[in-house]
Amino acid sequence: MIRPPFLITALDAAHDRSRFDCGTPALDRYLREQVSQDIRRRVAACFVAITDELRIAGYYTLATASVPLVDLPDPLRRKLPLNASVPAIRMGRLAVDGAFKGQGLGGALLANALRRAIASDIPAAVLIVDAKDDTAAAFYRHYGFLQLGEASREEGGLRLFLPLATVKRL
Ligand SMILES: CC(C)(COP(=O)(O)OP(=O)(O)OC[C@H]1O[C@@H](n2cnc3c(N)ncnc32)[C@H](O)[C@@H]1OP(=O)(O)O)[C@@H](O)C(=O)NCCC(=O)NCCS
């Protein structure tokens, strides 16, 4: 269970990113150096879990995306319109600071992202994630994510998805 006190909110200038260390330098660097520019350019939104001292304990990003219909498994494909692609929301990054791992925060951030995806006035059929390695993919599979596209694995990619209609029913 997630240990309080954490607040999950949109990233703003008052939040302390300087100490964030999730063990993956590229994800730390992105939060420190790149994300504000992506937000300004409207190519991503960033949400953070903060402590009562405004320290960032974890973050994720969301952006709109689309996935080729053929990459979805048959049973789901049959429920969707016959367009070449379907609208999606992409969780581009998800990371928890080492000091806060294993306390349920990663799961809470994922649940928060799903809640936002479902609550949006602009609908998307699936939430997709690009897992950076097998360990990250195992985290997403733990929550029922499925592989997107037959070729994804052979191409070295670990793209996974969750149908949002199912999540909404749950
Ligand atoms: C992956 C990551 C976000 C998980 O965060 P966390 O806060 O440690 O995870 P939680 O404590 O919320 O774990 C929630 C559940 O997922 C499970 N879990 C965590 N990591 C897992 C993994 N790699 N494989 C399978 N299950 C995993 C936990 O056992 C827990 O299960 P439970 O709820 O049934 O008890 C974190 O380890 C991290 O930031 N890693 C580095 C960056 C990264 O790999 N990001 C992934 C996207 S590329």
The ligand as an SDF file (V2000), in Angstrom:
LIG
                    3D

 48 50  0  0  0  0  0  0  0  0999 V2000
    9.1030    0.2160  -12.3180 C   0  0  0  0  0  0  0  0  0  0  0  0
    8.8970    1.1840  -11.1550 C   0  0  0  0  0  0  0  0  0  0  0  0
    8.1550    2.4230  -11.6490 C   0  0  0  0  0  0  0  0  0  0  0  0
    8.0590    0.4820  -10.0630 C   0  0  0  0  0  0  0  0  0  0  0  0
    7.8010    1.4090   -9.0030 O   0  0  0  0  0  0  0  0  0  0  0  0
    7.6080    0.9470   -7.4720 P   0  0  0  0  0  0  0  0  0  0  0  0
    7.0590    2.1060   -6.7250 O   0  0  0  0  0  0  0  0  0  0  0  0
    8.8560    0.3540   -6.9550 O   0  0  0  0  0  0  0  0  0  0  0  0
    6.5330   -0.2200   -7.6350 O   0  0  0  0  0  0  0  0  0  0  0  0
    5.3330   -0.5420   -6.6160 P   0  0  0  0  0  0  0  0  0  0  0  0
    5.8840   -0.5940   -5.2150 O   0  0  0  0  0  0  0  0  0  0  0  0
    4.2270    0.4170   -6.8600 O   0  0  0  0  0  0  0  0  0  0  0  0
    4.8910   -1.9720   -7.0950 O   0  0  0  0  0  0  0  0  0  0  0  0
    3.5320   -2.2320   -7.3230 C   0  0  0  0  0  0  0  0  0  0  0  0
    3.3800   -3.6930   -7.6460 C   0  0  0  0  0  0  0  0  0  0  0  0
    4.1510   -4.0070   -8.8130 O   0  0  0  0  0  0  0  0  0  0  0  0
    5.0280   -5.1090   -8.5250 C   0  0  0  0  0  0  0  0  0  0  0  0
    6.2750   -4.8530   -9.2340 N   0  0  0  0  0  0  0  0  0  0  0  0
    7.1470   -3.8360   -9.0600 C   0  0  0  0  0  0  0  0  0  0  0  0
    8.1590   -3.9260   -9.9490 N   0  0  0  0  0  0  0  0  0  0  0  0
    7.9120   -5.0520  -10.6840 C   0  0  0  0  0  0  0  0  0  0  0  0
    8.5720   -5.6850  -11.7670 C   0  0  0  0  0  0  0  0  0  0  0  0
    9.6810   -5.1840  -12.3020 N   0  0  0  0  0  0  0  0  0  0  0  0
    8.0270   -6.8230  -12.2720 N   0  0  0  0  0  0  0  0  0  0  0  0
    6.8740   -7.3400  -11.7920 C   0  0  0  0  0  0  0  0  0  0  0  0
    6.1890   -6.7640  -10.7690 N   0  0  0  0  0  0  0  0  0  0  0  0
    6.7010   -5.6430  -10.2370 C   0  0  0  0  0  0  0  0  0  0  0  0
    5.2200   -5.0510   -7.0130 C   0  0  0  0  0  0  0  0  0  0  0  0
    5.5810   -6.3080   -6.5170 O   0  0  0  0  0  0  0  0  0  0  0  0
    3.8420   -4.6300   -6.5490 C   0  0  0  0  0  0  0  0  0  0  0  0
    2.9780   -5.7460   -6.5530 O   0  0  0  0  0  0  0  0  0  0  0  0
    1.7170   -5.8660   -5.5440 P   0  0  0  0  0  0  0  0  0  0  0  0
    0.9300   -4.5810   -5.6600 O   0  0  0  0  0  0  0  0  0  0  0  0
    0.9700   -7.0530   -6.0500 O   0  0  0  0  0  0  0  0  0  0  0  0
    2.3030   -6.0110   -4.1920 O   0  0  0  0  0  0  0  0  0  0  0  0
   10.2630    1.5800  -10.4900 C   0  0  0  0  0  0  0  0  0  0  0  0
   10.9540    0.4060  -10.1310 O   0  0  0  0  0  0  0  0  0  0  0  0
   11.1740    2.4430  -11.3650 C   0  0  0  0  0  0  0  0  0  0  0  0
   11.0940    3.6680  -11.3490 O   0  0  0  0  0  0  0  0  0  0  0  0
   12.0960    1.8000  -12.1300 N   0  0  0  0  0  0  0  0  0  0  0  0
   13.0680    2.5270  -12.9640 C   0  0  0  0  0  0  0  0  0  0  0  0
   12.4030    3.1610  -14.1690 C   0  0  0  0  0  0  0  0  0  0  0  0
   11.5440    2.1820  -14.9720 C   0  0  0  0  0  0  0  0  0  0  0  0
   11.9190    1.0510  -15.2020 O   0  0  0  0  0  0  0  0  0  0  0  0
   10.3790    2.6610  -15.4240 N   0  0  0  0  0  0  0  0  0  0  0  0
    9.4310    1.8360  -16.1650 C   0  0  0  0  0  0  0  0  0  0  0  0
    8.9940    2.5110  -17.4240 C   0  0  0  0  0  0  0  0  0  0  0  0
   10.2330    2.5600  -18.6870 S   0  0  0  0  0  0  0  0  0  0  0  0
  1  2  1  0
  2  3  1  0
  2  4  1  0
  2 36  1  0
  4  5  1  0
  5  6  1  0
  6  7  2  0
  6  8  1  0
  6  9  1  0
  9 10  1  0
 10 11  2  0
 10 12  1  0
 10 13  1  0
 13 14  1  0
 14 15  1  0
 15 16  1  0
 15 30  1  0
 16 17  1  0
 17 18  1  0
 17 28  1  0
 18 19  1  0
 18 27  1  0
 19 20  2  0
 20 21  1  0
 21 22  1  0
 21 27  2  0
 22 23  1  0
 22 24  2  0
 24 25  1  0
 25 26  2  0
 26 27  1  0
 28 29  1  0
 28 30  1  0
 30 31  1  0
 31 32  1  0
 32 33  2  0
 32 34  1  0
 32 35  1  0
 36 37  1  0
 36 38  1  0
 38 39  2  0
 38 40  1  0
 40 41  1  0
 41 42  1  0
 42 43  1  0
 43 44  2  0
 43 45  1  0
 45 46  1  0
 46 47  1  0
 47 48  1  0
M  END
$$$$
